[in-house]
């Protein structure tokens, strides 16, 4: 009886176990790549059945299966995995990705997309690759050479700005910079330089104050995604006609205990001697023979050049200190001459004749050793619900020029929290403080010491003695360029002592900035979620420029008058808020079709204010830099206030077919407060398609292949408010009557943004499990309705007026290669190479205008846009040539053309890589 009962009990237990193993239950989990990044679109199939599912944008899935069944995880170009459904939670990492080609990338609005589904070019750069080199203080510099088709024009000036142009110049007179976006939030990257003068006109005493993008801390960057084409950036509409740099910030990862990373970097640099001029050492100060008003020689010819010294009342030979060149008397150590240092009591050679020889210490000894100290600390922590990253960076740079120092402090917080399975939040806050002293003056200026060394320098002057005299005199401007010391005039003629320039005629500036956003995401269903974001970008700037008492008179201040001393102050504020709401969907419609898309709304509000003021006629009390210390009545300050708003709506949808064919379309409407009511909206359209043909070419050596095409129409940025509406300039009162004046160029309220139509075709290939790959793009764009001034009837009170006219074409090719020649368990060698070429053509301007001058400089040199020629031709006088191309000479010098319209160069490169 007991035996029968045990057998019966065993039978029931086996039946119960069998029933429980065959019973279906819900299996869920997250699928990621080898780095832990979630993979959307992974196919999950119950083996031997038609039951399937697909991972969502966060790599999550759920499917019903019994404990005895097998789950198959598959993804294009990756190794298929089979895992027994023994647990109700199954997470898997899929291997096989050796680059970003068919992984997940961050696209417009910070949306994660499968790269295989994109019908346009995008290129990812990891934050680790961005920070692998020497810190430069501007993360944009680190992109140079890493992104095909993106031209990074670095500025070697201390603290200078960096231009980032994608696929050529599209706007002849406007902004061509790529848009910078942090976690889907556009930020300001303006590079408004010295407001008192235009650098494009080569005006004296201006400064490059850098661009606002240099505030970004590279340590915050997890990755960059470069969206180069208009179709890629269409969701940003008018802001992104030049492409987008999408920044994804770091997010804390779940780990045991808090992660702390400390890094410290020291960089030392010196001037590049190969780029510095080599001076001749045969002839000293002078331009050649000098004569008085009656044509009589001022001295006795000396040497083969026939040059003269000045003869003082005692018959002594005196160097021509008023000359700022070196083609004077030939050097001869037996000639004893009174030179500049003979006329200052602060020199050991005061009152002495010295040998007429080249100086031992030339201009290159003026520069100091550059130093960069870059220190950072990062705190990182996370769990299943909360992730946090805190970064702090301290950056200090001393340039090669004396009295130059740039300091930056950057503190950021990134916090992510999951309140429930449906509601989550992300918060990012970033505060930056930057102070700078001693930027280098640019343009055709006596305060530009580098320019002076190159153009105005007597090789008999010793730099170290200039330093000694400056220090011995307590900082006085005692220079080699004296007016006429032989006749008692030892004052500076035009060229200051370079040490006086750097320590006395210096500028300083500071910027305090806050960038931040709060984002809430709510999962309405498994395939639909809503997102709301409020973001801000605001900063305040102070810029001060000084001209010390004792300096040679120069153009300075608001009125741009020539003054012996002065003080200029600029206060600026920028504030921008974005309010965004989107509905996002990602749904597998059936076994064949999938749909991703969004609908969104955005409200942008921008405010800029600035005040520029200066002294006039010099300073009352030397060394006191205050607007109230003006010798004469100070000019009226230049005050500006700009307020604008843009309301936007956009829609995007991507339809996928069997995970190999994708079709996408985007439309956006932007309504501007600055354009005329009833005619203030502009539209952006784009469409793209991609075909992953490796689904139909099954070869072990062929890992991935995709063909893509795209088309887009987009506005090219905003319109300058001062081209839309006239303003008045304030002048000094005439008696008690106030005076105002209109600008010479009339505004045009009916202007429209430049419009660009672009096409792109691309091919992406990967071989041998992605050990070798090729990506290439061919594109063409036409940017019409350019904005520039044309002649206007003087009877209207204007000489010109802004219009829409003309067009610019860009077409080119981009090639990227990736190679993995060596791969071991603990070591991997990756090689990435890119090359691109862009051809730019000014297709047309307007009737009666063949050439548009973009900038004019000394010596008759100009930068122009000429019909039928590429943007940025440099024109000026050229050499004359024989029929076989040899330069023609006469009396030992080259013969120049009498015209200044000859093309002698171009500002854009032939190719980049």
C-alpha positions in Angstrom: 0.0 0.0 0.0 2.8 2.4 0.9 4.6 1.5 -2.3 1.5 2.3 -4.4 1.1 5.6 -2.6 4.7 6.6 -3.3 4.4 5.8 -7.0 1.2 7.7 -7.3 2.8 10.8 -5.5 5.8 10.6 -7.7 3.6 10.6 -10.8 1.7 13.6 -9.6 4.9 15.5 -8.9 6.3 14.8 -12.3 3.0 15.9 -13.9 3.1 19.1 -11.9 6.7 19.8 -12.8 6.0 19.1 -16.5 3.0 21.4 -16.4 4.9 24.2 -14.8 7.8 23.9 -17.3 5.4 24.0 -20.3 3.3 26.9 -18.9 4.0 30.3 -20.6 5.0 33.3 -18.6 6.3 36.8 -19.5 10.1 37.1 -20.1 11.6 40.5 -20.1 15.1 42.1 -20.1 17.5 44.6 -21.8 19.7 44.0 -24.8 22.9 46.0 -25.1 26.1 46.1 -27.1 29.5 45.1 -25.7 29.9 48.5 -24.0 26.5 48.3 -22.3 24.8 50.8 -24.6 21.1 49.7 -25.1 20.2 48.4 -28.6 16.8 49.2 -30.1 15.3 47.1 -32.8 16.8 43.7 -31.8 14.6 40.9 -32.9 13.5 38.5 -30.2 11.9 35.2 -31.4 10.7 32.1 -29.6 12.6 29.3 -31.5 10.3 27.1 -33.6 7.4 29.5 -33.4 6.1 32.7 -34.9 6.0 34.5 -31.6 8.3 37.5 -31.7 9.1 40.9 -30.2 11.5 43.8 -30.7 13.5 45.9 -28.3 12.4 49.5 -27.8 14.5 52.6 -27.9 16.0 51.7 -24.5 16.9 48.2 -25.5 14.0 46.6 -23.5 11.7 43.8 -24.5 9.0 41.5 -23.2 7.7 38.2 -24.6 5.8 35.2 -23.5 7.6 31.8 -23.4 7.8 28.7 -21.4 10.9 27.7 -19.4 11.7 24.9 -21.9 11.7 27.2 -24.9 14.7 28.9 -26.5 14.8 32.7 -27.2 16.7 33.8 -30.3 18.2 37.3 -30.3 19.2 38.7 -33.7 20.4 42.0 -35.0 21.8 43.0 -38.4 25.6 42.5 -38.6 25.8 41.0 -35.1 26.1 37.5 -33.8 22.8 35.8 -33.2 22.4 34.5 -29.7 20.2 31.6 -28.4 19.3 31.6 -24.7 17.1 29.2 -22.8 14.1 31.0 -21.2 14.8 29.4 -17.8 14.4 32.8 -16.0 11.8 35.5 -16.2 14.5 38.1 -16.6 17.0 37.7 -19.4 19.6 40.4 -20.3 22.0 39.9 -23.1 25.0 41.6 -24.6 25.4 41.3 -28.3 28.9 41.1 -29.8 30.3 42.0 -33.1 30.2 45.8 -33.2 33.7 47.1 -33.7 32.5 50.6 -34.7 29.4 52.7 -34.6 28.1 51.8 -38.0 25.0 49.9 -37.3 24.7 50.6 -33.6 22.8 53.4 -31.8 23.6 57.0 -32.4 22.1 60.2 -31.0 20.4 62.3 -33.6 18.4 65.6 -33.7 16.6 66.5 -30.4 18.8 63.9 -28.6 16.8 61.0 -30.0 18.5 57.6 -30.1 18.2 56.0 -33.5 19.6 52.9 -35.2 22.4 54.0 -37.5 21.4 51.5 -40.1 18.0 53.2 -40.5 19.4 56.7 -41.2 19.3 57.9 -44.8 21.9 60.6 -44.2 25.5 60.9 -43.1 26.3 60.9 -39.4 29.6 60.3 -37.7 30.2 59.5 -34.0 33.3 60.6 -32.0 33.7 59.1 -28.6 34.5 61.4 -25.7 37.6 59.4 -25.0 39.0 60.0 -28.5 38.1 63.7 -28.2 40.2 64.0 -25.0 43.1 61.8 -26.1 45.3 64.7 -27.2 46.7 67.8 -25.6 44.1 70.1 -24.1 43.6 73.3 -26.0 40.9 75.0 -24.0 38.4 74.7 -26.8 36.8 71.3 -27.5 36.1 72.3 -31.1 39.8 72.2 -31.9 39.8 68.5 -30.9 37.4 67.7 -33.7 39.9 68.7 -36.3 40.8 65.8 -38.6 38.3 63.4 -36.9 35.1 64.2 -39.0 35.0 64.0 -42.8 33.7 67.1 -44.5 34.0 69.3 -41.3 36.6 72.1 -41.7 38.0 73.2 -38.3 39.7 76.6 -38.8 41.8 76.8 -35.6 43.0 80.2 -34.4 46.5 80.1 -33.0 45.9 83.4 -31.2 45.9 83.0 -27.5 42.3 82.3 -26.4 41.1 82.8 -30.0 38.0 81.6 -31.7 37.5 78.5 -33.8 35.4 78.3 -36.9 33.5 75.0 -37.6 32.1 74.8 -41.2 30.5 71.7 -42.7 30.4 71.1 -46.4 31.4 74.5 -47.5 30.3 78.1 -47.0 26.6 78.6 -47.8 25.9 82.1 -46.6 28.0 84.8 -48.2 27.5 87.4 -45.4 25.9 85.5 -42.6 26.8 82.7 -40.1 28.2 79.5 -41.4 28.9 77.8 -38.1 27.6 74.4 -37.2 24.9 74.4 -34.4 26.1 73.0 -31.0 23.5 70.9 -29.1 23.9 69.4 -25.7 21.5 66.5 -24.9 19.1 67.9 -27.5 19.4 71.5 -26.2 20.8 74.1 -28.7 23.4 76.5 -27.1 24.9 79.7 -28.2 28.3 79.7 -30.0 28.6 83.3 -31.1 32.1 84.8 -31.6 31.3 88.5 -31.4 34.8 90.0 -31.3 35.9 93.5 -30.6 32.8 95.6 -31.0 34.6 98.8 -31.7 35.9 97.8 -35.1 35.4 95.2 -37.8 38.3 92.7 -38.2 37.2 92.1 -41.8 38.4 95.6 -42.5 41.8 95.1 -40.9 41.1 98.0 -38.5 43.7 98.7 -35.8 43.5 97.6 -32.2 40.9 94.8 -32.2 40.8 91.6 -30.2 39.6 88.0 -30.8 37.5 87.2 -27.8 37.0 83.6 -28.8 33.7 81.8 -29.3 31.1 80.8 -26.7 31.5 77.1 -27.5 34.9 77.1 -25.8 33.0 77.2 -22.5 32.0 73.5 -22.8 34.0 71.1 -20.6 35.3 68.1 -22.7 35.1 66.0 -19.5 31.3 66.2 -19.7 31.2 64.7 -23.2 30.3 61.0 -23.5 30.2 61.2 -27.3 29.7 63.6 -30.3 27.6 62.8 -33.3 28.3 65.0 -36.3 25.2 65.6 -38.5 26.6 67.2 -41.6 23.8 67.3 -44.1 20.6 69.4 -44.1 18.5 66.3 -44.0 20.3 65.1 -40.8 19.6 68.3 -39.0 16.2 69.1 -40.4 14.4 68.8 -37.1 16.3 71.9 -35.9 15.0 73.9 -38.9 16.5 77.4 -39.4 19.1 76.9 -36.6 20.9 73.9 -38.3 21.3 74.7 -41.9 25.1 74.3 -41.5 24.8 71.0 -39.7 24.8 70.0 -36.0 27.4 68.9 -33.4 25.3 66.7 -31.1 26.8 66.3 -27.6 25.7 63.5 -25.3 26.8 64.2 -21.8 28.0 61.5 -19.4 25.6 59.6 -17.3 26.4 57.8 -14.1 26.6 54.0 -14.3 25.5 51.6 -11.7 28.4 50.1 -9.8 29.5 49.1 -6.4 30.5 52.3 -4.5 31.1 55.7 -5.9 33.5 56.1 -8.8 36.1 58.9 -8.5 38.4 59.9 -11.3 41.1 62.4 -10.9 43.3 63.6 -13.8 46.0 66.2 -14.1 47.8 67.3 -17.2 50.7 69.7 -17.8 51.6 70.9 -21.3 54.6 73.0 -22.2 55.0 74.7 -25.6 57.3 77.1 -27.4 57.0 79.3 -30.5 57.3 77.4 -33.7 60.5 78.8 -35.2 59.8 77.4 -38.6 56.8 79.9 -39.0 58.8 82.9 -37.7 60.6 85.1 -40.1 64.3 84.8 -40.7 66.0 88.1 -40.6 68.9 89.2 -42.7 72.0 90.4 -40.8 73.8 92.6 -43.4 71.9 95.9 -43.2 70.7 97.9 -40.2 68.0 100.4 -39.5 66.8 102.6 -42.4 65.1 102.7 -45.7 68.0 104.0 -47.8 69.1 107.5 -48.6 67.3 110.4 -46.8 67.1 114.0 -47.9 65.9 117.3 -46.5 63.2 119.5 -48.0 65.6 121.0 -50.5 66.8 117.6 -51.8 70.1 117.7 -50.0 71.5 114.5 -48.6 71.2 114.4 -44.8 74.5 112.6 -44.4 77.4 110.9 -46.0 76.7 107.8 -48.1 77.9 104.7 -46.3 78.0 101.1 -47.7 76.7 99.5 -50.9 73.1 100.6 -50.3 74.1 104.3 -50.4 72.2 104.8 -47.1 72.9 107.6 -44.7 73.2 108.0 -41.0 71.8 111.2 -39.4 74.6 113.7 -38.6 74.0 115.6 -35.3 75.3 119.1 -34.6 78.6 117.7 -33.4 79.1 115.7 -36.6 78.4 112.4 -35.0 76.6 109.6 -36.9 73.2 108.7 -35.5 71.0 105.8 -36.5 67.8 106.7 -38.2 65.6 105.6 -35.3 62.5 107.1 -37.0 62.8 104.3 -39.7 61.1 101.0 -39.0 62.9 98.8 -41.5 66.3 97.3 -42.0 67.7 98.4 -45.4 70.0 101.1 -44.1 73.7 101.3 -43.7 75.5 98.0 -44.1 76.8 96.5 -40.8 80.4 97.2 -40.0 81.8 96.5 -36.5 84.3 99.3 -37.0 81.6 101.9 -37.4 80.7 103.5 -34.0 77.2 105.0 -34.0 74.8 106.6 -31.6 71.8 104.3 -31.5 68.4 104.5 -29.7 69.9 103.3 -26.4 72.4 106.1 -26.5 69.6 108.6 -25.7 68.0 107.1 -22.5 69.6 107.2 -19.1 68.0 103.8 -18.3 70.5 102.1 -20.7 74.1 101.1 -19.9 74.9 102.6 -23.3 73.6 106.0 -22.5 75.7 108.7 -24.2 77.9 106.1 -25.8 78.6 105.1 -29.4 78.2 101.4 -30.1 79.4 99.2 -32.9 77.1 99.0 -35.9 76.3 95.3 -35.8 73.3 93.0 -35.8 71.7 92.4 -32.3 72.5 89.3 -30.4 68.9 88.9 -29.3 66.3 89.1 -32.0 62.5 89.2 -31.7 62.2 85.5 -31.3 63.7 85.8 -27.8 60.8 88.0 -26.8 58.4 85.0 -26.4 58.1 83.0 -23.3 57.4 79.3 -22.7 53.7 78.5 -22.9 52.1 76.5 -20.1 48.8 74.7 -19.7 47.6 73.2 -16.4 44.5 71.1 -16.8 43.1 69.4 -13.7 39.8 67.7 -13.3 37.9 65.4 -10.8 34.8 63.4 -11.5 32.3 61.7 -9.2 30.1 59.0 -10.6 27.5 56.8 -9.0 24.3 55.0 -9.9 21.8 52.3 -9.2 18.7 50.9 -10.8 16.8 54.1 -10.3 19.2 57.0 -10.0 22.4 57.9 -11.8 24.6 60.9 -11.1 27.8 62.5 -12.5 29.6 65.5 -11.0 32.5 67.0 -13.0 34.8 69.8 -12.0 37.6 71.1 -14.2 40.2 73.8 -13.6 42.1 75.0 -16.6 44.9 77.6 -16.7 46.9 78.7 -19.7 49.8 81.1 -20.1 50.5 81.8 -23.8 53.8 82.5 -25.5 53.2 86.2 -25.2 54.1 88.0 -21.9 51.3 88.9 -19.5 48.9 86.4 -21.0 46.7 84.2 -18.8 43.4 82.4 -19.3 41.6 80.7 -16.4 38.5 78.6 -16.6 36.5 76.8 -13.8 33.8 74.5 -14.9 31.3 72.6 -12.6 28.6 70.4 -13.9 25.9 68.0 -12.6 24.0 65.3 -14.5 21.2 63.6 -12.6 18.8 60.9 -13.9 16.1 59.4 -11.8 13.4 56.9 -12.5 10.4 57.6 -10.3 8.3 54.7 -11.7 8.4 52.3 -14.6 6.7 55.1 -16.6 8.0 58.4 -15.2 11.6 59.5 -15.3 13.6 62.8 -15.1 16.9 64.1 -16.3 18.6 67.2 -14.9 21.7 68.9 -16.2 23.3 72.0 -14.7 26.6 73.5 -15.8 28.3 76.7 -14.4 31.4 78.1 -16.1 33.6 81.1 -15.1 36.4 82.3 -17.4 38.8 85.2 -16.9 41.5 86.3 -19.4 44.2 88.8 -19.4 46.5 89.7 -22.3 44.9 88.6 -25.5 46.9 89.6 -28.5 45.8 92.6 -30.5 44.9 91.7 -34.1 44.7 93.6 -37.3 47.1 96.2 -38.8 48.1 97.6 -35.4 51.1 98.8 -33.6 49.8 96.9 -30.5 50.0 93.7 -32.5 53.6 92.8 -31.5 53.7 89.7 -33.7 52.8 91.9 -36.8 55.3 94.5 -35.8 58.1 91.9 -35.5 57.2 90.6 -39.0 56.9 94.0 -40.7 58.5 96.8 -38.7 61.8 95.8 -37.2 65.4 97.0 -37.3 67.7 94.1 -36.8 70.3 96.2 -34.9 67.8 96.5 -31.9 68.4 94.0 -29.1 65.1 92.7 -27.5 66.7 92.1 -24.2 68.0 95.7 -23.9 64.4 96.9 -24.6 63.3 94.7 -21.7 66.1 96.1 -19.4 65.2 99.7 -20.3 61.5 99.1 -19.6 62.2 97.6 -16.2 64.9 100.1 -15.2 62.5 103.0 -16.1 59.7 101.6 -14.0 57.6 100.7 -17.0 58.0 103.7 -19.3 57.5 103.5 -23.0 61.1 104.0 -24.1 61.3 102.5 -27.6 63.8 102.1 -30.5 61.4 104.1 -32.7 62.3 107.6 -31.6 61.2 110.6 -33.6 64.6 112.4 -34.0 67.0 111.9 -31.1 69.8 113.7 -33.0 67.8 116.9 -32.5 66.5 116.1 -29.0 63.2 114.5 -29.9 63.3 111.1 -28.1 59.6 110.6 -27.9 58.1 107.5 -29.6 57.2 108.0 -33.2 54.8 105.1 -33.8 56.2 101.7 -32.6 56.0 101.2 -28.9 58.4 99.2 -26.8 56.9 95.7 -27.0 57.3 95.2 -23.3 55.3 98.4 -22.7 52.6 97.1 -25.1 52.2 93.8 -23.3 52.3 95.0 -19.8 50.6 98.4 -20.1 48.4 98.4 -23.2 46.6 95.2 -22.2 43.0 94.0 -22.2 41.1 91.8 -19.8 37.8 90.0 -20.0 35.5 87.7 -18.0 32.5 85.6 -18.8 30.1 83.8 -16.3 27.7 81.3 -17.9 25.0 78.9 -16.9 23.6 76.1 -19.1 21.0 73.7 -17.8 17.8 71.8 -18.5 15.1 69.8 -16.8 13.5 67.0 -18.7 10.5 64.7 -17.8 9.7 61.6 -19.8 6.5 59.6 -19.4 5.9 56.2 -21.0 2.3 56.2 -22.1 2.4 52.7 -23.7 5.2 50.3 -24.6 5.5 52.1 -27.9 4.6 55.7 -27.1 6.1 58.2 -24.7 5.9 61.9 -24.0 8.8 64.2 -23.2 8.9 67.8 -21.9 12.0 69.9 -21.5 12.8 73.4 -20.3 16.3 74.7 -20.9 18.3 77.8 -20.5 21.6 79.3 -21.7 22.7 82.6 -20.2 25.9 84.4 -19.7 27.3 87.9 -18.8 30.5 89.3 -20.2 32.8 92.2 -19.3 35.6 93.3 -21.6 38.1 96.1 -20.8 40.7 97.6 -23.1 43.4 99.9 -22.0 45.8 102.3 -23.6 48.4 103.6 -21.2 49.8 107.1 -20.9 53.0 107.4 -22.9 51.9 105.2 -25.7 52.0 106.4 -29.3 48.7 107.8 -30.4 46.4 105.3 -32.1 42.8 104.6 -33.1 40.9 103.7 -30.0 37.5 103.9 -28.3 33.9 104.3 -29.5 34.7 107.3 -31.8 37.7 105.5 -33.2 39.8 108.7 -32.9 43.5 108.7 -32.5 44.3 109.2 -28.8 47.4 109.0 -26.6 45.7 107.0 -23.9 42.2 105.7 -23.1 39.9 103.1 -21.5 37.1 101.2 -23.2 34.5 99.0 -21.4 32.0 96.5 -22.8 29.2 94.9 -20.8 27.1 92.2 -22.6 24.4 89.8 -21.6 22.9 86.9 -23.5 19.9 84.8 -22.4 18.0 82.1 -24.3 15.2 79.8 -23.1 13.8 76.8 -25.0 10.5 75.1 -24.0 10.0 71.8 -25.8 7.3 69.1 -25.9 7.4 65.9 -28.0 5.4 62.7 -28.5 7.7 59.9 -29.6 6.6 56.5 -30.9 8.5 53.3 -31.7 6.2 50.5 -32.8 6.5 47.3 -34.6 3.3 47.3 -36.7 3.5 43.6 -37.8 6.1 41.1 -38.8 7.2 43.3 -41.8 6.7 46.9 -40.8 8.0 49.1 -38.0 7.3 52.8 -37.4 9.3 55.4 -35.4 8.4 59.1 -35.3 7.6 62.1 -33.3 5.6 65.3 -33.2 6.9 68.3 -31.3 6.5 71.9 -30.4 9.2 74.4 -29.3 9.2 78.0 -28.1 12.5 79.9 -28.2 13.0 83.2 -26.5 16.2 85.2 -26.9 17.4 88.4 -25.3 20.7 90.2 -25.9 21.9 93.5 -24.3 25.2 95.3 -24.6 26.7 98.6 -23.7 30.0 99.9 -25.2 31.6 103.0 -23.7 35.0 104.7 -23.7 36.9 107.7 -22.7 37.8 110.4 -25.2 41.0 112.5 -25.8 43.1 110.5 -23.3 43.1 109.9 -19.5 43.2 112.7 -16.9 45.1 110.6 -14.4 47.6 108.1 -15.9 46.9 104.5 -14.9 43.4 105.1 -13.6 41.1 103.1 -16.0 37.6 104.5 -15.4 35.1 106.1 -17.8 34.9 109.1 -15.5 38.7 109.7 -16.1 38.1 111.0 -19.6 40.1 114.1 -20.6 37.2 115.4 -22.8 33.5 114.7 -22.9 33.1 111.0 -23.4 31.2 109.9 -26.5 27.6 108.6 -26.1 27.8 104.9 -25.3 26.6 102.3 -27.9 23.6 100.6 -26.3 21.8 97.6 -27.8 18.9 95.5 -26.8 17.5 92.7 -29.0 14.5 90.6 -28.0 13.2 87.9 -30.3 11.1 84.7 -30.3 10.5 81.7 -32.6 7.6 79.3 -32.2 8.1 76.0 -34.0 6.2 72.8 -34.8 7.7 69.7 -36.3 6.9 66.2 -37.4 9.1 63.3 -38.3 8.3 59.7 -39.2 10.5 56.7 -40.3 8.9 53.6 -41.7 11.0 50.4 -41.7 10.4 47.2 -43.8 11.8 43.9 -42.5 14.7 45.7 -40.9 16.5 46.4 -44.2 14.5 49.2 -45.9 13.8 52.5 -44.3 12.0 55.6 -45.5 12.0 58.9 -43.4 10.4 62.3 -43.8 10.6 65.5 -41.7 8.7 68.8 -41.8 9.2 71.8 -39.5 7.6 75.3 -39.4 9.3 78.2 -37.7 7.4 81.5 -37.0 9.7 84.5 -36.3 8.7 87.5 -34.2 11.2 89.6 -36.2 9.6 89.1 -39.6 6.5 90.9 -40.8 3.2 89.7 -39.3 1.4 87.4 -41.7 4.6 86.6 -43.6 6.8 85.5 -40.7 7.0 81.7 -41.2 9.6 79.6 -42.9 9.5 75.8 -43.5 12.0 73.0 -43.5 11.5 69.8 -45.4 13.5 66.6 -45.7 13.2 63.0 -46.9 15.7 60.2 -46.8 15.8 56.5 -47.5 18.3 53.7 -46.7 18.6 50.1 -48.0 20.6 47.6 -45.9 21.5 45.2 -48.7 23.5 42.8 -46.6 20.1 41.2 -45.8 20.2 39.9 -49.3 23.9 39.4 -49.8 24.8 36.6 -47.4 28.6 36.3 -47.3 30.7 35.6 -44.3 33.3 38.2 -45.3 30.6 40.9 -45.9 29.5 42.2 -42.6 27.4 45.2 -43.5 26.3 47.2 -46.5 23.9 50.1 -46.8 22.9 52.5 -49.6 21.3 55.8 -48.5 19.9 58.9 -50.3 18.4 62.2 -48.9 16.9 65.5 -50.0 16.3 68.6 -48.0 15.1 72.2 -48.2 16.0 74.4 -45.2 16.4 78.1 -44.2 20.0 79.1 -43.6 19.9 80.7 -40.2 18.2 83.9 -38.9 18.4 87.4 -40.3 20.4 90.1 -38.6 17.9 92.3 -36.8 19.7 95.5 -38.0 19.2 94.4 -41.6 15.4 94.2 -41.0 14.9 97.5 -39.2 16.6 100.8 -39.3 18.2 102.2 -36.1 19.7 105.6 -35.3 23.2 106.4 -34.2 23.6 109.2 -31.5 26.2 112.0 -32.0 27.3 114.9 -29.9 24.7 117.5 -29.5 24.8 120.6 -31.7 24.4 123.2 -28.9 21.3 122.1 -27.0 20.0 120.1 -30.0 20.4 116.4 -30.0 21.8 114.8 -33.2 21.0 111.4 -34.6 21.9 109.7 -37.9 20.6 106.8 -39.9 23.1 104.2 -41.2 24.3 104.5 -44.8 22.7 101.1 -45.6 18.9 100.9 -45.5 17.2 98.0 -43.8 14.7 95.8 -45.6 11.8 94.4 -43.5 10.9 92.0 -46.3 14.1 90.1 -46.3 13.8 86.3 -46.2 16.4 83.8 -44.8 18.8 82.3 -47.2 17.3 79.0 -48.5 19.3 75.9 -49.2 18.3 72.9 -51.3 20.6 69.8 -50.9 20.9 66.3 -52.2 23.1 63.5 -50.8 23.9 59.9 -51.8 26.0 57.6 -49.6 27.4 54.1 -49.3 28.5 52.3 -46.1 30.4 49.0 -46.2 31.9 46.8 -43.6 34.0 43.6 -44.2 35.6 40.8 -42.2 33.5 41.3 -39.1 34.1 45.0 -39.3 37.9 44.8 -39.4 37.8 46.9 -42.5 35.2 49.5 -43.6 34.4 52.2 -46.0 31.9 55.0 -46.0 31.5 57.6 -48.7 29.1 60.5 -49.4 28.5 62.6 -52.4 26.5 65.8 -52.0 25.3 68.9 -53.7 23.6 72.0 -52.4 22.4 75.4 -53.8 21.9 78.3 -51.3 19.8 81.0 -52.8 18.4 84.4 -51.7 21.7 85.6 -50.3 21.6 88.8 -48.3 23.9 91.7 -49.1 23.7 95.5 -49.7 23.4 97.0 -53.2 23.5 100.6 -54.4 20.5 102.6 -53.6 19.3 106.1 -54.7 21.1 108.8 -52.6 17.8 110.8 -52.7 16.4 108.4 -50.1 19.1 109.3 -47.6 20.9 106.0 -48.0 23.7 104.8 -50.3 22.8 101.1 -50.3 20.0 98.7 -49.3 19.9 95.1 -48.2 18.3 92.7 -50.7 17.8 89.0 -51.3 19.7 88.0 -54.4 22.3 85.6 -55.7 23.1 81.9 -55.0 26.1 79.7 -53.9 26.7 76.1 -54.9 28.6 73.5 -52.9 29.3 70.0 -54.1 31.8 67.5 -52.8 32.8 64.0 -51.7 33.6 62.6 -48.3 35.4 59.3 -47.7 36.0 57.5 -44.3 38.0 54.3 -43.8 38.2 52.2 -40.7 40.8 49.5 -40.2 41.4 47.1 -37.3 44.8 45.5 -38.2 45.4 44.0 -34.7 42.9 42.7 -32.2 43.8 40.7 -29.1 42.0 39.9 -25.9 43.6 42.8 -24.0 44.7 45.0 -26.9 43.1 46.5 -30.0 44.6 48.8 -32.7 42.0 50.9 -34.6 42.9 53.2 -37.5 40.4 55.8 -38.8 41.2 57.9 -41.9 39.0 60.5 -43.6 39.3 62.7 -46.6 36.9 65.2 -48.2 36.9 67.8 -51.0 34.3 70.6 -51.4 34.0 72.7 -54.5 32.3 76.1 -53.9 31.0 78.3 -56.7 29.3 81.7 -56.5 26.6 81.0 -59.1 25.2 84.5 -59.3 24.9 87.7 -57.3 22.6 90.3 -58.9 22.3 92.5 -62.0 25.1 94.9 -62.2 27.2 93.2 -59.5 29.9 90.7 -60.5 32.0 90.9 -57.3 31.0 91.3 -53.7 33.8 92.5 -51.4 33.8 90.6 -48.1 36.8 92.2 -46.5 39.4 94.9 -47.4 42.9 95.1 -46.0 46.1 97.1 -46.3 48.2 96.9 -49.4 45.2 96.8 -51.7 44.3 93.2 -50.7 40.7 92.1 -50.5 38.6 88.9 -49.9 35.8 88.6 -52.4 32.9 86.5 -53.7 33.0 86.7 -57.5 30.4 85.3 -59.9 31.7 82.1 -61.4 34.5 81.8 -58.8 34.8 80.1 -55.4 33.9 82.0 -52.2 36.9 83.6 -50.5 39.2 84.5 -53.4 42.0 86.7 -52.2 42.8 89.5 -54.8 45.6 92.0 -54.9 48.7 93.0 -56.8 50.6 90.0 -58.3 54.0 89.4 -59.8 54.4 89.7 -63.5 55.4 86.6 -65.3 57.0 85.5 -68.6 55.2 83.1 -70.9 56.9 80.1 -69.3 55.8 81.2 -65.8 59.0 82.8 -64.6 58.8 86.0 -62.4 60.0 89.2 -64.1 62.6 91.3 -62.3 64.0 94.8 -62.8 67.0 96.2 -61.1 67.0 93.3 -58.7 63.4 93.5 -57.6 60.3 91.7 -58.8 57.9 93.7 -61.1 54.3 93.8 -59.7 51.1 94.3 -61.7 49.5 97.7 -61.7 46.1 96.2 -60.9 44.9 94.8 -57.6 42.2 92.5 -59.0 44.5 89.5 -59.5 43.6 86.2 -57.7 46.5 85.4 -55.4 44.9 82.8 -53.2 41.7 81.6 -51.5 40.7 81.3 -47.8 39.3 77.8 -48.2 41.4 74.6 -48.5 41.5 72.4 -51.6 40.8 69.4 -49.4 40.8 68.4 -45.8 41.5 65.1 -44.0 
